Amino acid sequence: MTLLKGLLSGFFGPLRTPDRSRARLALGVAALWAPGALVLIDQPWAAQAGWLGWCVACGIWLLRSGSTSQAIVPSPPPADDTAALLHELPMPACICSLPDGGMRVLNAALATMANESPDALRGRSIAEFCQTAEDRSRVVEVLAQGRGTDDVELPLRRHDGSVRWVSAATRPLSHQGQPALLVICHDITGHKQAERSLAASEERFRVLLGALSEAVVLYDAQARVLTSNRSAESCAWLDAAHAGLPGGSDEFTLCDEQGRSLARDMHPVIRSLADGLPARDVVIGAESASGQMRWLTVNTQPLFHAGSKRPYAVVASYSDLTARIRAERALRASEQRYALALRGMNEGLAEWITGSDRMYVSPRLSQIMGYDAGGRRMRVREFVAGIHPHDRKAWSAMVASHLKGRSDHFQQELRMRHADGGYRWFLLRGVAQRDASGRSSRVVGTVADITLRKRLEEVDVAERELLSLIAAAMPLSEVMSRFARLVSGLLNESSICAVLSLAPDTGAVVDVVGANLPPVLADWLRSPAGTGDDGRLIAALRGRRPLLCEDVQTSPELAGCSRLFAAEGLRALWALPLAAQDGAVLGGLIILHPQAWRPGRADENVIERLVDIAQLALERARAERQVRELNESLERRVAERTTLLEQANSELEAFSYSVSHDLRSPLRAINGFAHLLAEHAGAVLDDEGRDMLERIQRGASRMGLLIDDILHFSRVSRVDMAHSEINLDMLAANVVADLAEQYPVASVELSPLGHASGDQSMLRQVFVNLIGNALKFSSRSPQPRVEVFVERRRGIAAICVRDNGVGFDTAYADRLFGVFQRMHGAEEFPGTGVGLAIVKRIVERHGGVICVEAAPGRGATFRFTLAGFRPFDQADAVPADAPARTGTVPRTGT
């Protein structure tokens, strides 16, 4: 107690003079309490309260002692007592000399804090431990003044280089008769570190809160705004978020996710304050007076005081969902429109997750494939197994290539098994969805039934092929054999077709050709009985009556041949007469089927189109046979033969005219009625009906062009040639001038050609066809370019026409000069495929030959020679009527 009283007297001695107030005494007590409170800051509140009570009790004791003693401040305790008391203190303390600050006496706590021995510290100035010059100046000032201070905080550097923060209090005293300064320290390094961590944490929180894209708002217990982050302060829609809150704008009306109006107390902030529960991802809407809707998602978190059950505040974060919800609704609308469009286009949808063994098939696709209308999941292997074996390899290769990223999308026409067991043509189109690495995650595609379109295309190809055979004057047996194969392929691969050629006068069977026709049936058709004991089949054909037996085994008309049909595995028979325009029956088409069968309306239309062409071939063969008979009779009577020959030629010309006229008449009727139907009933027809009308009109127009080209081709070989001297340069220039308006952006370069002897109109047709084709097939190039020049090979001069168009594979060059032979479809480039056949015939009539060199995507070069061609020679004089130019002649449209 004596030591404590001496220490307290050293601190409070100046405060106990009679002229000091009790308030000064209380200040001294607080100065004593502060260092201990810092030491006990991390201790329980009971320890801190005990230390405060102890300091107050000591102050009261000193006050009472001062009031009973003399009003003179007692002298400080002896130096030895002060040093002893210093060693008893648990906190770092020392006595420093003035004014140098050298430590005379220090306790072990100070040596521990400095991490040095007391002997090493004794005599050193406390200013040496200051870390900065500013702190050193502060300490030097305190030493120079020798005054007392309280709660001086400064960092001190220890011997090992580490820094400790201390809070120091100083009191002047006399030590060994010399002025000194008592320094009591408290290590507040942990407190400082905690303050810095707290400040850094608060700064990170402020930065994090400010960096959030969501608008974050703090509300009090009455849902009034206390503070918000930068995103909330900068967003323009915060008024909409406060719809229904106190102080919120009345311009907006609160509603839920479905657009229904909500009461004000249903706002997520008010609900969290009421029930004390957080809200997560609550979607609300705020509708303005003008009807504009703002969609927001809200998350709330109530804040509670310790032990309280009601929140004192709530934190809410808002995100604007308006754009996303609008996009989702637009996506749903787009998906509905897409589904409706697929339904209108008669297409179904299929989806396959890459790597899975099952795929989704939409209800419409199931219906197209002949199954129930419900959507279903089917195995991928089952889908692939339904593809026709001839198309399966190409389909697998195309899909594998697309999955590897070698194409943007895939599209293929192939045959697939229908629910009825047969194969139909389908168009499959789709695309793979890929992730960020480019790997496909799923494949979505559409499937459309194009059986009717493919069948019409096949019929169109068959018609062109038959017409080309007829135009090329192929033997009748070859034409009829091809006709039978085409009919069999268009109807059913398992059907058997036979074509009978009958003598027009006697009606006897002249020839029998067919596709897959067994010899037994061929002999039976050639027999006089004519499919039956009483020849009913021949009788029906002669009478121009079709004969249809769905099942021969049950038909009384063909009871006599039922055993033969059963032996060959045949049950159905369909016979159609082939007659000329004058009514004479020239043959018959026999269709045999292994099952009971009846042709549909589509089958009848297909057969009727081909039968018309077959009848044309038979009629032409009859005319040619008549011509041959007339030629044979010329050996007996020259005059009569000459007359008959002229008559035959006239009949042949009349036949060509008749063919042209008789074919054009129904075409004009078809085209006219199609136009009338489109005008009067176009509004009530669906898209498929209008598309069929357009196909009819295009087919009729195309058939007219085919007739013209056939007649032109046939006339080329019959017209007599008018030989004359022709300036090929002027001829080519005139042709280019006539074609320039159709291809204004193309560049045509004419090199000097020379002269030729021949028919000018025919040679003009050659240049028109070749240059026109070059311009047509190069029209899709960025810079269409056509060159006409002379080239010598092995001493033979040839006229060349070169373009930079689409080109073609030279493997098909031999077919190019045939009638109706095309390297590209009519949808890509218009034309009938007769032009090059005409060119070849004209060149051959002029004693020359024509050839072509080409490559896909690199254009083509046509070379032809003429027997009377004299190429331009620079050494010779320029003819007077030659064009006044040399070299190339660019001709570019504007």
KAKALIN-V844474 format. One record per helix or strand of 2 or more residues. SS is the DSSP state (a for helix, b for strand). FROM is the first residue (numbers start at 1). TO is the last residue. If there is no record, write none. Layout:
ss=SS from=FROM to=TO
ss=SS from=FROM to=TO
This chain:
ss=a from=2 to=15
ss=a from=22 to=39
ss=a from=45 to=68
ss=a from=79 to=88
ss=b from=93 to=97
ss=b from=102 to=106
ss=a from=108 to=114
ss=a from=118 to=121
ss=a from=126 to=129
ss=a from=133 to=145
ss=b from=149 to=157
ss=b from=163 to=175
ss=b from=178 to=187
ss=a from=189 to=211
ss=b from=215 to=220
ss=b from=225 to=228
ss=a from=230 to=234
ss=a from=238 to=241
ss=b from=253 to=255
ss=a from=264 to=266
ss=a from=268 to=275
ss=b from=279 to=287
ss=b from=293 to=303
ss=b from=313 to=320
ss=a from=322 to=344
ss=b from=347 to=353
ss=b from=358 to=361
ss=a from=363 to=368
ss=b from=376 to=379
ss=a from=380 to=385
ss=a from=389 to=403
ss=b from=410 to=417
ss=b from=423 to=434
ss=b from=440 to=449
ss=a from=451 to=471
ss=a from=476 to=491
ss=b from=496 to=502
ss=b from=509 to=515
ss=a from=519 to=526
ss=a from=536 to=542
ss=b from=547 to=549
ss=a from=552 to=554
ss=a from=559 to=568
ss=b from=572 to=579
ss=b from=585 to=593
ss=a from=601 to=633
ss=a from=638 to=681
ss=a from=687 to=716
ss=b from=723 to=727
ss=a from=728 to=740
ss=b from=747 to=750
ss=b from=754 to=759
ss=a from=760 to=777
ss=b from=785 to=793
ss=b from=796 to=803
ss=a from=810 to=816
ss=a from=835 to=845
ss=b from=850 to=854
ss=b from=860 to=864
ss=b from=869 to=871
